[in-house]
Amino acid sequence: MSLKRLFTEHPDSVGESYFEHMAVALSFAGPLLMAGLAALVHAVLPFLCLTTASRIVKRLHARMTSRHPHPGSHDSRERMLAWDPVI
């Protein structure tokens, strides 16, 4: 498998460019980090953050399961003009 495919195969499969997919993934990373920290606090101090982690995870799950590939997704060649790891 080429280096280019390693970076584009999955974003292509969901109708996103590399950078579009990065932005979406990062929009999940922040809340997941917060949920993890809340769970850590709750593990040590069980009277704090009673529902914080589960609330965040439920919201992210709903967001992820309702996502659909972008209509009219760009073709792979057009997206690679924006970023090509092989260059």
C-alpha distances in whole Angstrom, upper triangle without the diagonal:
4,7,8,7,7,11,11,10,13,16,15,16,19,20,20,19,17,21,22,20,21,25,25,23,26,28,28,27,31,33,31,32,35,35,34,37,40,39,39,43,44,43,45,48,48,50,48,45,46,44,41,38,38,39,36,34,36,36,32,31,33,31,28,29,31,28,26,24,25,27,26,23,22,19,16,17,20,18,16,20,21,18,15,14,13,16
4,5,5,7,9,10,10,14,15,15,16,19,20,19,17,15,19,21,19,20,23,24,23,25,28,28,27,30,33,31,32,35,36,35,37,40,40,40,43,44,44,46,48,49,51,48,45,47,44,42,39,39,40,37,35,37,36,32,32,34,32,28,30,31,28,27,24,25,27,26,22,20,18,14,15,18,16,13,16,18,15,12,10,9,13
4,5,5,7,9,10,13,14,14,16,19,19,18,15,13,16,19,17,17,21,22,20,22,25,25,24,28,30,29,29,33,33,32,35,37,37,37,40,42,41,44,46,46,49,46,43,44,42,40,37,37,38,35,33,35,34,30,31,33,30,27,29,30,27,26,23,24,26,25,22,20,18,14,15,17,15,12,15,16,12,9,7,7,11
4,5,5,6,8,11,12,12,14,17,16,15,12,11,14,16,15,15,19,20,19,21,24,24,24,27,29,28,29,32,33,33,35,38,37,38,41,42,42,44,46,47,49,46,43,44,42,39,36,37,37,34,32,34,33,29,30,31,29,26,28,28,25,24,21,21,23,22,18,16,14,11,11,13,11,9,12,13,10,7,6,6,10
4,5,5,5,9,10,9,11,14,14,14,12,11,15,16,14,15,19,19,18,21,23,23,23,27,29,27,29,32,32,32,34,37,36,37,40,41,41,44,46,46,48,45,42,43,40,38,35,35,36,33,31,32,31,28,28,29,27,24,25,26,23,22,18,20,22,21,17,16,14,10,12,14,12,10,14,15,12,10,10,10,13
4,6,6,8,10,11,12,14,15,14,13,11,14,16,13,14,18,18,16,19,21,21,21,24,26,25,26,29,29,29,31,34,33,34,37,38,38,40,42,42,45,42,39,40,38,35,32,33,33,30,28,30,30,26,26,28,25,22,24,25,22,22,19,20,23,23,19,18,16,13,15,17,14,13,16,16,13,11,10,11,14
4,6,7,8,9,12,13,14,12,10,7,10,12,10,11,14,15,14,16,19,19,19,22,24,23,24,27,28,27,30,32,32,33,36,37,37,39,41,41,43,40,37,39,36,34,31,32,32,28,27,29,28,24,24,26,24,21,23,24,21,20,17,18,21,21,17,16,15,11,13,15,11,10,13,13,10,9,8,10,13
4,6,5,6,9,10,10,9,7,6,10,11,10,11,14,15,14,17,19,19,20,23,25,24,25,28,29,29,31,33,34,35,37,38,39,41,43,43,45,42,38,40,37,34,32,32,32,29,27,28,27,24,24,25,23,20,21,22,19,17,14,15,18,17,13,12,11,8,10,12,9,8,12,12,10,9,10,12,14
4,6,5,6,9,10,10,10,9,13,13,11,13,16,16,15,18,20,20,21,24,25,24,26,29,29,29,32,34,33,35,38,38,38,41,43,43,45,42,38,39,37,34,32,31,32,29,27,28,27,23,23,24,22,19,20,21,18,16,14,15,17,17,14,13,12,9,12,14,12,11,15,15,14,13,13,14,18
4,5,5,7,9,9,9,9,12,12,9,11,14,13,12,15,17,16,17,21,22,21,23,26,26,26,29,30,30,31,34,35,35,38,40,39,41,38,35,36,33,31,28,28,28,25,23,24,23,20,19,21,18,15,17,18,15,14,11,13,16,17,13,14,13,11,15,16,13,14,17,17,15,15,15,17,20
4,5,5,6,5,6,6,9,8,6,9,11,10,10,14,15,15,17,20,21,20,22,25,25,26,28,30,30,32,34,35,36,38,40,39,41,38,35,36,33,30,28,28,27,24,23,24,22,19,19,20,17,15,16,17,13,12,10,11,14,14,11,11,11,10,13,13,10,11,15,14,13,14,14,17,19
4,5,5,6,7,8,11,10,9,12,14,14,14,17,18,19,20,23,24,24,26,29,29,29,32,34,34,35,38,39,39,42,43,43,44,41,38,39,36,33,31,31,30,27,26,26,25,22,22,22,19,17,18,18,14,13,9,10,12,12,8,9,8,7,11,11,9,11,14,14,13,14,15,17,19
4,6,8,10,11,14,13,10,14,16,14,14,18,19,18,20,23,24,23,26,28,28,28,32,33,33,34,37,37,38,41,42,41,43,40,37,37,34,32,30,29,29,26,24,24,23,20,19,20,18,15,15,16,13,11,8,10,12,13,10,11,11,10,14,15,13,14,18,17,17,17,18,20,23
4,6,9,11,13,10,8,12,13,11,12,16,16,16,18,21,21,21,24,26,25,26,29,30,30,33,35,35,36,39,40,39,40,38,34,35,31,29,27,26,26,23,21,22,20,17,17,17,15,12,13,13,9,7,5,7,10,11,9,11,12,12,15,15,13,15,18,17,17,18,20,22,24
4,7,10,12,9,9,13,13,12,14,17,17,18,20,23,23,23,26,28,28,29,32,33,33,35,37,38,39,42,43,42,43,40,37,37,34,32,30,29,28,26,24,24,22,20,20,19,17,14,15,15,11,9,5,5,8,8,5,7,9,9,13,12,10,13,16,15,16,17,19,21,23
4,7,8,6,6,9,10,9,11,14,14,16,18,20,21,21,24,26,26,27,30,31,32,34,36,36,37,40,41,40,42,39,35,36,33,31,28,28,28,24,23,24,22,19,19,20,16,15,16,16,12,10,7,7,10,10,7,8,9,9,12,11,8,11,14,12,13,15,16,19,21
4,5,5,6,8,10,11,12,14,15,17,18,21,22,23,24,27,27,28,30,32,33,34,37,38,39,41,42,42,43,40,37,38,35,32,30,31,30,26,26,27,24,21,22,23,19,17,20,19,15,14,11,10,13,12,9,8,9,8,10,9,6,8,10,9,9,11,13,16,17
4,6,5,6,9,10,10,12,14,16,16,19,21,21,22,25,26,26,28,30,31,32,34,36,37,39,40,40,42,38,35,37,34,31,29,30,29,26,25,26,24,21,22,23,20,18,20,20,17,16,14,13,16,16,12,11,12,10,12,11,8,8,11,9,8,10,10,14,15
4,5,5,6,9,10,10,12,14,15,17,19,20,21,23,25,25,27,29,30,31,33,35,36,38,39,39,40,37,34,35,33,30,28,29,28,24,24,26,23,20,22,23,19,18,21,20,17,17,15,14,17,17,14,13,14,13,14,13,9,11,12,9,8,11,12,16,17
4,5,5,6,9,10,11,13,14,16,18,19,20,22,24,25,27,28,29,31,33,34,35,37,38,38,39,36,32,34,31,28,26,27,26,22,22,23,21,18,19,20,16,15,18,17,13,14,12,11,14,14,11,11,14,13,15,13,10,12,14,11,11,14,16,19,20
4,5,5,6,9,10,11,12,15,16,17,18,21,21,22,25,26,27,28,31,32,33,35,36,36,37,34,31,32,29,26,24,25,24,21,20,21,19,16,17,18,15,13,16,16,12,13,11,11,15,16,12,13,15,13,16,15,12,13,16,13,13,15,15,19,20
4,5,5,6,9,10,10,13,15,15,16,19,20,21,22,24,25,26,29,30,31,33,34,34,36,32,29,31,28,25,23,24,24,20,20,21,20,16,18,19,16,14,18,18,15,16,15,15,18,19,16,16,18,16,18,17,13,14,17,14,12,15,15,18,20
4,5,5,6,9,10,11,13,14,16,17,19,20,22,23,25,26,28,29,31,33,33,33,34,31,28,30,27,24,22,23,22,18,19,20,18,15,17,18,14,14,17,17,14,16,15,14,18,19,16,16,19,18,20,18,15,17,18,15,14,17,18,21,22
4,5,5,7,9,11,12,13,15,16,17,19,21,22,23,25,27,28,29,31,32,32,33,30,26,27,25,22,20,21,19,16,16,17,15,12,14,14,11,10,13,13,11,12,12,12,16,18,15,17,19,18,21,20,16,18,20,17,17,19,20,23,25
4,5,5,6,9,11,11,12,15,15,16,19,20,21,22,25,26,27,29,30,30,31,28,25,26,24,21,18,19,19,15,14,16,15,11,13,15,12,10,14,15,12,14,14,15,19,21,18,19,21,19,22,21,18,19,21,19,17,19,19,22,24
4,5,5,7,9,10,11,13,14,15,17,19,20,21,23,24,26,27,28,29,30,27,23,25,23,20,18,19,19,15,15,17,15,12,15,17,14,13,17,17,15,17,17,18,21,23,20,21,23,22,24,23,19,20,22,19,18,20,20,23,25
4,6,6,7,9,11,12,13,15,16,18,19,21,22,23,25,27,28,28,28,25,22,23,21,18,16,17,16,12,13,15,12,10,13,14,11,11,15,15,13,16,17,17,20,22,20,21,24,23,26,24,21,22,24,21,20,23,23,27,28
4,6,6,6,9,10,11,12,14,15,17,18,20,21,22,25,25,25,26,23,20,21,18,15,13,14,14,10,10,12,10,7,10,12,9,9,13,14,13,16,17,18,21,24,21,23,25,24,27,26,22,24,26,23,22,24,24,28,29
4,6,5,6,9,10,10,12,14,15,16,18,20,21,23,24,24,26,22,19,21,19,16,13,15,15,11,11,14,13,10,13,15,13,12,16,17,16,19,20,21,24,26,24,25,27,25,28,27,24,25,27,24,22,24,23,27,28
4,5,5,6,9,10,11,12,14,15,17,18,20,22,22,23,24,20,17,19,17,14,12,15,14,11,12,15,13,11,14,16,14,14,18,19,18,21,22,23,26,28,26,27,29,28,31,29,26,27,29,25,24,27,26,29,31
4,5,5,6,9,10,10,12,14,15,16,18,20,20,20,21,18,14,16,14,11,9,11,10,7,8,11,10,8,11,13,12,13,16,17,17,20,22,23,26,29,27,28,31,30,33,31,28,29,31,28,27,29,29,32,34
4,5,5,6,9,10,10,12,14,15,16,19,20,19,21,18,14,16,14,11,8,10,11,7,7,11,11,8,11,14,13,13,16,18,17,21,22,24,27,30,27,29,31,30,33,32,28,29,32,29,27,29,28,31,33
4,5,5,6,9,10,11,12,14,15,17,18,19,20,17,14,16,15,12,10,13,13,10,11,14,14,12,15,17,16,16,19,21,21,24,25,26,30,32,30,31,33,31,34,33,30,30,33,29,28,30,28,32,33
4,5,5,6,9,10,11,12,14,16,16,16,17,14,11,14,12,9,8,11,11,8,10,13,13,12,15,17,16,17,20,22,22,25,27,28,31,34,32,33,35,34,37,36,32,33,35,32,31,33,31,35,36
4,5,5,6,9,10,10,12,14,15,15,16,13,10,11,10,7,4,7,8,6,7,10,11,10,13,15,15,16,18,20,21,24,26,28,31,34,32,34,36,35,37,37,33,34,36,33,32,34,33,36,38
4,5,5,6,9,10,10,13,14,14,16,14,11,13,12,10,7,10,12,10,10,13,14,13,15,18,18,18,20,23,23,26,28,30,33,36,33,35,37,35,38,37,34,35,37,34,32,34,32,36,37
4,5,5,6,8,10,11,12,13,15,12,10,12,12,10,8,12,13,11,12,16,16,16,18,21,20,21,24,26,26,29,31,32,36,38,36,37,39,38,40,39,36,37,39,36,34,36,34,37,39
4,5,5,6,9,10,10,10,12,8,6,9,9,6,6,9,11,10,11,14,15,15,17,19,20,21,23,25,26,29,31,33,36,39,37,38,41,39,42,41,38,39,41,38,36,38,37,40,42
4,5,5,6,9,10,9,11,9,7,9,9,8,6,9,11,11,11,14,16,15,17,20,20,21,23,25,26,30,32,33,37,40,37,39,41,40,43,42,38,39,42,39,37,39,37,41,43
4,5,5,7,9,10,12,10,9,11,12,11,9,12,15,14,14,17,19,19,20,23,24,24,26,28,29,32,34,36,39,42,39,41,43,41,44,43,40,40,43,40,38,39,37,41,43
4,5,5,6,8,9,7,7,10,12,10,10,13,15,15,16,19,20,20,22,24,25,25,28,30,31,34,36,38,41,44,41,43,45,44,46,46,42,43,45,42,40,42,40,43,45
4,5,5,5,7,6,6,7,9,9,9,11,13,14,15,17,19,19,21,23,24,25,27,29,30,34,36,38,41,44,42,44,46,45,47,47,43,44,46,43,42,43,42,45,47
4,6,6,9,9,9,10,12,12,11,13,16,16,16,19,21,21,22,25,26,26,28,31,32,35,37,39,43,45,43,45,47,45,48,48,44,45,47,44,43,44,42,45,47
4,6,9,9,11,12,14,14,14,16,19,19,20,22,24,24,25,28,29,29,31,34,35,38,40,42,45,48,46,48,49,48,51,50,46,47,49,46,44,46,44,47,49
4,6,6,8,10,13,13,14,16,18,19,20,22,23,24,26,28,29,30,32,34,35,39,41,42,46,49,47,48,50,49,52,51,47,48,51,47,46,47,46,49,51
4,5,7,7,10,12,12,14,16,17,18,20,22,23,24,26,28,28,30,32,34,37,40,42,45,48,46,48,50,49,52,51,47,49,51,48,46,48,46,50,52
4,7,6,10,12,13,15,16,18,19,21,22,24,25,27,28,30,31,33,34,38,41,42,45,49,47,49,51,50,53,52,49,50,52,49,48,50,48,52,53
4,5,9,9,11,13,14,15,17,19,20,21,23,24,26,27,29,30,32,36,38,39,43,46,44,46,48,47,50,49,46,47,49,46,44,46,45,49,50
4,6,5,7,10,10,11,13,15,16,17,19,21,22,23,25,27,28,32,34,36,39,42,40,42,45,44,47,46,42,44,46,42,41,43,42,46,47
4,6,8,9,10,12,13,14,16,18,19,20,22,23,25,26,28,32,35,36,39,42,41,43,46,45,48,47,44,45,47,44,43,45,44,48,49
4,6,5,6,9,10,11,12,14,15,16,18,20,21,23,25,28,31,33,36,39,38,40,42,42,45,44,41,42,45,42,41,43,42,45,47
4,6,5,6,9,10,11,12,14,16,17,18,20,22,23,27,29,31,34,37,35,38,40,39,42,41,38,40,42,38,38,40,39,42,44
4,5,5,6,9,10,11,12,14,15,16,18,20,21,25,28,29,32,35,34,36,38,37,40,39,36,37,40,37,36,37,36,40,42
4,5,5,6,9,10,10,12,14,15,16,18,20,24,27,28,31,35,33,36,38,37,40,40,36,38,40,38,37,38,38,41,43
4,6,5,6,9,10,11,12,14,16,17,19,23,25,27,30,33,32,34,37,36,40,39,35,37,40,37,36,38,38,41,43
4,6,5,6,9,10,11,12,14,16,17,21,23,25,28,31,29,31,34,33,36,35,32,34,36,33,32,35,34,38,39
4,5,5,6,9,10,10,12,14,15,19,22,24,27,30,28,30,33,32,35,34,31,33,35,33,32,34,33,36,38
4,5,5,6,9,10,11,12,15,18,21,23,26,29,28,31,33,33,36,35,32,34,37,34,34,35,35,38,41
4,5,5,6,9,10,11,13,16,19,21,24,27,26,28,31,31,34,33,30,32,34,32,32,34,34,37,39
4,5,5,6,9,10,11,15,17,19,22,25,23,26,28,28,31,30,27,29,31,29,28,30,30,33,35
4,5,5,6,8,10,14,16,19,22,25,23,26,28,28,31,31,28,30,32,30,30,31,31,34,37
4,6,5,6,9,12,16,18,20,24,23,26,28,28,32,31,28,30,33,31,31,33,33,36,38
4,6,5,6,10,13,15,17,21,20,23,25,25,29,27,25,27,29,27,27,29,30,33,35
4,5,5,9,11,14,17,20,18,21,23,23,27,26,23,25,28,26,25,27,27,30,33
4,6,8,12,14,17,20,19,22,24,24,28,27,25,27,30,28,28,30,30,33,35
4,7,10,12,14,18,17,21,23,24,27,26,24,27,29,27,28,30,30,33,35
4,7,9,11,15,14,17,19,20,24,23,20,23,25,24,24,26,27,30,32
4,6,8,12,11,15,17,18,21,20,18,21,24,23,23,25,26,29,31
4,6,9,8,11,13,14,17,17,15,18,20,19,20,22,23,26,28
4,6,5,9,12,13,16,15,13,17,19,18,19,21,23,26,27
4,5,9,12,14,17,15,15,18,20,19,21,23,26,28,29
4,6,9,12,14,12,13,16,17,17,20,21,24,26,27
4,6,9,12,10,10,13,15,14,16,18,21,22,24
4,6,8,6,7,10,11,11,14,15,18,20,21
4,6,6,7,9,11,12,13,14,17,18,19
4,6,5,6,9,10,11,11,14,15,16
4,5,5,7,9,10,10,13,13,14
4,6,5,7,10,11,14,15,15
4,5,6,7,9,12,14,14
4,5,5,5,9,10,11
4,6,7,11,11,11
4,7,10,12,12
4,7,9,9
4,5,6
4,6
4
